[in-house]
Amino acid sequence: PMEATSADLAEPRRSSRVEAAEKVKMEASKDSAVTVSAKTRVEAVEAGATKANAAVQAVRAARKEAAEVAKAEVAKAAKAASVQAEEAARMARVETAEAA
């Protein structure tokens, strides 16, 4: 019978090490895919938060603008009422003077 050389004995150990390395590589690629997926989800959540924040800012700006417009409208109406009141008072004075 042929005697097994040390190279022959080392071969099964080498192939099992190669298999183990392949297995580790495969697991690492799975972990990497999970990490990428998690990172993608985190980025999506962050993008959503950014959009939500922008929407909140837009609502605040719209409210502020609406308040300013309302203030301007109230001021305009008050001025018009004041002008009308002055006009009415002037007319009343004229009528009073004419009656006298």
Distance bins in CASP14 RR format, pairs under 12 A and 6 or more apart:
PFRMAT RR
TARGET T0000
AUTHOR 0000-0000-0000
RMODE 2
METHOD distances of the structure
MODEL  1
2 8 0 0 0 0 1 0 0 0 0 0 0
3 9 0 0 0 0 0 1 0 0 0 0 0
4 10 0 0 0 0 0 1 0 0 0 0 0
4 11 0 0 0 0 1 0 0 0 0 0 0
4 12 0 0 0 0 0 1 0 0 0 0 0
5 11 0 0 0 0 1 0 0 0 0 0 0
6 13 0 0 0 0 0 1 0 0 0 0 0
6 14 0 0 0 0 0 1 0 0 0 0 0
7 13 0 0 0 0 0 1 0 0 0 0 0
7 14 0 0 0 0 1 0 0 0 0 0 0
8 14 0 0 0 0 0 1 0 0 0 0 0
10 16 0 0 0 0 0 1 0 0 0 0 0
10 17 0 0 0 0 1 0 0 0 0 0 0
11 17 0 0 0 0 0 1 0 0 0 0 0
11 18 0 0 0 0 0 1 0 0 0 0 0
12 18 0 0 0 0 0 1 0 0 0 0 0
12 19 0 0 0 0 0 1 0 0 0 0 0
13 19 0 0 0 0 0 1 0 0 0 0 0
13 20 0 0 0 0 0 1 0 0 0 0 0
14 20 0 0 0 0 0 1 0 0 0 0 0
14 21 0 0 0 0 0 1 0 0 0 0 0
15 21 0 0 0 0 0 1 0 0 0 0 0
15 22 0 0 0 0 0 1 0 0 0 0 0
16 22 0 0 0 0 0 1 0 0 0 0 0
16 23 0 0 0 0 0 1 0 0 0 0 0
17 23 0 0 0 0 0 1 0 0 0 0 0
17 24 0 0 0 0 0 1 0 0 0 0 0
18 24 0 0 0 0 0 1 0 0 0 0 0
18 25 0 0 0 0 0 1 0 0 0 0 0
19 25 0 0 0 0 0 1 0 0 0 0 0
19 26 0 0 0 0 0 1 0 0 0 0 0
20 26 0 0 0 0 0 1 0 0 0 0 0
20 27 0 0 0 0 0 1 0 0 0 0 0
21 27 0 0 0 0 0 1 0 0 0 0 0
21 28 0 0 0 0 0 1 0 0 0 0 0
22 28 0 0 0 0 0 1 0 0 0 0 0
22 29 0 0 0 0 0 1 0 0 0 0 0
23 29 0 0 0 0 0 1 0 0 0 0 0
23 30 0 0 0 0 0 1 0 0 0 0 0
24 30 0 0 0 0 0 1 0 0 0 0 0
24 31 0 0 0 0 0 1 0 0 0 0 0
25 31 0 0 0 0 0 1 0 0 0 0 0
25 32 0 0 0 0 0 1 0 0 0 0 0
26 32 0 0 0 0 0 1 0 0 0 0 0
26 33 0 0 0 0 0 1 0 0 0 0 0
27 33 0 0 0 0 0 1 0 0 0 0 0
27 34 0 0 0 0 0 1 0 0 0 0 0
28 34 0 0 0 0 0 1 0 0 0 0 0
28 35 0 0 0 0 0 1 0 0 0 0 0
29 35 0 0 0 0 0 1 0 0 0 0 0
29 36 0 0 0 0 0 1 0 0 0 0 0
30 36 0 0 0 0 0 1 0 0 0 0 0
30 37 0 0 0 0 0 1 0 0 0 0 0
31 37 0 0 0 0 0 1 0 0 0 0 0
31 38 0 0 0 0 0 1 0 0 0 0 0
32 38 0 0 0 0 0 1 0 0 0 0 0
32 39 0 0 0 0 0 1 0 0 0 0 0
33 39 0 0 0 0 0 1 0 0 0 0 0
33 40 0 0 0 0 0 1 0 0 0 0 0
34 40 0 0 0 0 0 1 0 0 0 0 0
34 41 0 0 0 0 0 1 0 0 0 0 0
35 41 0 0 0 0 0 1 0 0 0 0 0
35 42 0 0 0 0 0 1 0 0 0 0 0
36 42 0 0 0 0 0 1 0 0 0 0 0
36 43 0 0 0 0 0 1 0 0 0 0 0
37 43 0 0 0 0 0 1 0 0 0 0 0
37 44 0 0 0 0 0 1 0 0 0 0 0
38 44 0 0 0 0 0 1 0 0 0 0 0
38 45 0 0 0 0 0 1 0 0 0 0 0
39 45 0 0 0 0 0 1 0 0 0 0 0
39 46 0 0 0 0 0 1 0 0 0 0 0
40 46 0 0 0 0 0 1 0 0 0 0 0
40 47 0 0 0 0 0 1 0 0 0 0 0
41 47 0 0 0 0 0 1 0 0 0 0 0
41 48 0 0 0 0 0 1 0 0 0 0 0
42 48 0 0 0 0 0 1 0 0 0 0 0
42 49 0 0 0 0 0 1 0 0 0 0 0
43 49 0 0 0 0 0 1 0 0 0 0 0
43 50 0 0 0 0 0 1 0 0 0 0 0
44 50 0 0 0 0 0 1 0 0 0 0 0
44 51 0 0 0 0 0 1 0 0 0 0 0
45 51 0 0 0 0 0 1 0 0 0 0 0
45 52 0 0 0 0 0 1 0 0 0 0 0
46 52 0 0 0 0 0 1 0 0 0 0 0
46 53 0 0 0 0 0 1 0 0 0 0 0
47 53 0 0 0 0 0 1 0 0 0 0 0
47 54 0 0 0 0 0 1 0 0 0 0 0
48 54 0 0 0 0 1 0 0 0 0 0 0
48 55 0 0 0 0 1 0 0 0 0 0 0
48 56 0 0 0 0 0 1 0 0 0 0 0
49 55 0 0 0 0 0 1 0 0 0 0 0
49 56 0 0 0 0 0 1 0 0 0 0 0
50 56 0 0 0 0 0 1 0 0 0 0 0
50 57 0 0 0 0 0 1 0 0 0 0 0
51 57 0 0 0 0 0 1 0 0 0 0 0
51 58 0 0 0 0 0 1 0 0 0 0 0
52 58 0 0 0 0 0 1 0 0 0 0 0
52 59 0 0 0 0 0 1 0 0 0 0 0
53 59 0 0 0 0 0 1 0 0 0 0 0
53 60 0 0 0 0 0 1 0 0 0 0 0
54 60 0 0 0 0 0 1 0 0 0 0 0
54 61 0 0 0 0 0 1 0 0 0 0 0
55 61 0 0 0 0 0 1 0 0 0 0 0
55 62 0 0 0 0 0 1 0 0 0 0 0
56 62 0 0 0 0 0 1 0 0 0 0 0
56 63 0 0 0 0 0 1 0 0 0 0 0
57 63 0 0 0 0 0 1 0 0 0 0 0
57 64 0 0 0 0 0 1 0 0 0 0 0
58 64 0 0 0 0 0 1 0 0 0 0 0
58 65 0 0 0 0 0 1 0 0 0 0 0
59 65 0 0 0 0 0 1 0 0 0 0 0
59 66 0 0 0 0 0 1 0 0 0 0 0
60 66 0 0 0 0 0 1 0 0 0 0 0
60 67 0 0 0 0 0 1 0 0 0 0 0
61 67 0 0 0 0 0 1 0 0 0 0 0
61 68 0 0 0 0 0 1 0 0 0 0 0
62 68 0 0 0 0 0 1 0 0 0 0 0
62 69 0 0 0 0 0 1 0 0 0 0 0
63 69 0 0 0 0 0 1 0 0 0 0 0
63 70 0 0 0 0 0 1 0 0 0 0 0
64 70 0 0 0 0 0 1 0 0 0 0 0
64 71 0 0 0 0 0 1 0 0 0 0 0
65 71 0 0 0 0 0 1 0 0 0 0 0
65 72 0 0 0 0 0 1 0 0 0 0 0
66 72 0 0 0 0 0 1 0 0 0 0 0
66 73 0 0 0 0 0 1 0 0 0 0 0
67 73 0 0 0 0 0 1 0 0 0 0 0
67 74 0 0 0 0 0 1 0 0 0 0 0
68 74 0 0 0 0 0 1 0 0 0 0 0
68 75 0 0 0 0 0 1 0 0 0 0 0
69 75 0 0 0 0 0 1 0 0 0 0 0
69 76 0 0 0 0 0 1 0 0 0 0 0
70 76 0 0 0 0 0 1 0 0 0 0 0
70 77 0 0 0 0 0 1 0 0 0 0 0
71 77 0 0 0 0 0 1 0 0 0 0 0
71 78 0 0 0 0 0 1 0 0 0 0 0
72 78 0 0 0 0 0 1 0 0 0 0 0
72 79 0 0 0 0 0 1 0 0 0 0 0
73 79 0 0 0 0 0 1 0 0 0 0 0
73 80 0 0 0 0 0 1 0 0 0 0 0
74 80 0 0 0 0 0 1 0 0 0 0 0
74 81 0 0 0 0 0 1 0 0 0 0 0
75 81 0 0 0 0 0 1 0 0 0 0 0
75 82 0 0 0 0 0 1 0 0 0 0 0
76 82 0 0 0 0 0 1 0 0 0 0 0
76 83 0 0 0 0 0 1 0 0 0 0 0
77 83 0 0 0 0 0 1 0 0 0 0 0
77 84 0 0 0 0 0 1 0 0 0 0 0
78 84 0 0 0 0 0 1 0 0 0 0 0
78 85 0 0 0 0 0 1 0 0 0 0 0
79 85 0 0 0 0 0 1 0 0 0 0 0
79 86 0 0 0 0 0 1 0 0 0 0 0
80 86 0 0 0 0 0 1 0 0 0 0 0
80 87 0 0 0 0 0 1 0 0 0 0 0
81 87 0 0 0 0 0 1 0 0 0 0 0
81 88 0 0 0 0 0 1 0 0 0 0 0
82 88 0 0 0 0 0 1 0 0 0 0 0
82 89 0 0 0 0 0 1 0 0 0 0 0
83 89 0 0 0 0 0 1 0 0 0 0 0
83 90 0 0 0 0 0 1 0 0 0 0 0
84 90 0 0 0 0 0 1 0 0 0 0 0
84 91 0 0 0 0 0 1 0 0 0 0 0
85 91 0 0 0 0 0 1 0 0 0 0 0
85 92 0 0 0 0 0 1 0 0 0 0 0
86 92 0 0 0 0 0 1 0 0 0 0 0
86 93 0 0 0 0 0 1 0 0 0 0 0
87 93 0 0 0 0 0 1 0 0 0 0 0
87 94 0 0 0 0 0 1 0 0 0 0 0
88 94 0 0 0 0 0 1 0 0 0 0 0
88 95 0 0 0 0 0 1 0 0 0 0 0
89 95 0 0 0 0 0 1 0 0 0 0 0
89 96 0 0 0 0 0 1 0 0 0 0 0
90 96 0 0 0 0 0 1 0 0 0 0 0
90 97 0 0 0 0 0 1 0 0 0 0 0
91 97 0 0 0 0 0 1 0 0 0 0 0
91 98 0 0 0 0 0 1 0 0 0 0 0
92 98 0 0 0 0 0 1 0 0 0 0 0
92 99 0 0 0 0 0 1 0 0 0 0 0
93 99 0 0 0 0 0 1 0 0 0 0 0
93 100 0 0 0 0 0 1 0 0 0 0 0
94 100 0 0 0 0 0 1 0 0 0 0 0
END
